[in-house]
């Protein structure tokens, strides 16, 4: 038996990609990274990115970020991390069936929501409002912020130094609408991803298109399942056509979507659904919006989370000024004792990607967007609610 040291594992891994679809992005075809790394003997570039994402602090925090239901007490309600893992699992199945690069799919899927703020889309909406109010016309979008997270916010400014293809998949994973088909835009310059400010750009790889499509597929059935657990809807309420042709539980719904996407995308440079299944997906989406996402209980919690983020935003901007960006040690010590959670903020602003020209509001938005639901609530309690003196 040969010893591991006698084997060129990297060469074996690269040769295993020779039989991928002609539409797949092979590891050897990567445009690389901003900062070149020495080759890893046991992992190709996209697999290496997945590992970097999995071990990063932003990924760990996803377990305490909202998917739909804010800070649920029920351990079986979907969190942002569970959603990301669902996307990764489903997209990987589709990718393997289409003979695409599973490593690239897994890395994009694991990283696609790293830019999501606390309290789900409610948190994203209020941060966008605050940013636009300050005159930043492109506003706050979690996928654009996700690129900031992996490029310049993680590791105190060093970032994760991911490949251009994975970074592209992160910033283009979310379109303005549900698409029946998604085709890659292979003409885009991946070296200027930071210039993207809207959701009109398509992924540059077919693997990125898989994740973009599955991001929608993954949550519809799961959110329906959670809506049933929460008592918002019953299985008998599901539209007849949806229940008959897609199913009434998450597993069957996902299975039907996967089957249809694979059948309609095989040997094509596009990821697409049939007319019939796409129509049923639209019906399920409309049902979820009407009965779950816009449910009065969900809306009421969202309004409360809006107030938390708005007040934290104003308070931390004020703290930035009063602390002279952390230079006033007396004030820093005082506020850190009064509100222990705020001590994390003064560590955060030491990020070496910030300069004296970086606006206080930009830094505060970055900080709040990185919070979990739980930490945002704790920060609010520390800063605004009275605590015992003795």
Secondary structure, DSSP 8 states (H G I E B T S, - for coil): ---GGGS-HHHHHHHTTTTS-TTS--GGG---BSS-----SS--HHHHHHHHHHTSHHHHHGGGSBSSSTT-SSTTS-BHHHHHHHHHHHHHHHHHHTT--HHHHHHHHHHTTTT--TTHHHHHHHHHHHHHHTT-TT---HHHHHHHIIIIIGGGGT----BHHHHHHHHTS--SS--SEE---TTS-GGGGGG--SS----SSHHHHHHHHHHHHHHHHHHHHHHHHTTS--GGGS-HHHHHHT-SSHHHHHHHHHHHHHHHHTTSSSEE--HHHHHHHHHHHHHHIIIIIT-HHHHHHHHHHHHHHHHHHHHHHHHHHHTTTTT-HHHHHHHHHHSGGGHHHHHHTT-TT--TTS-HHHHHHHHHHT--HHHHHHHHHHHHS-----
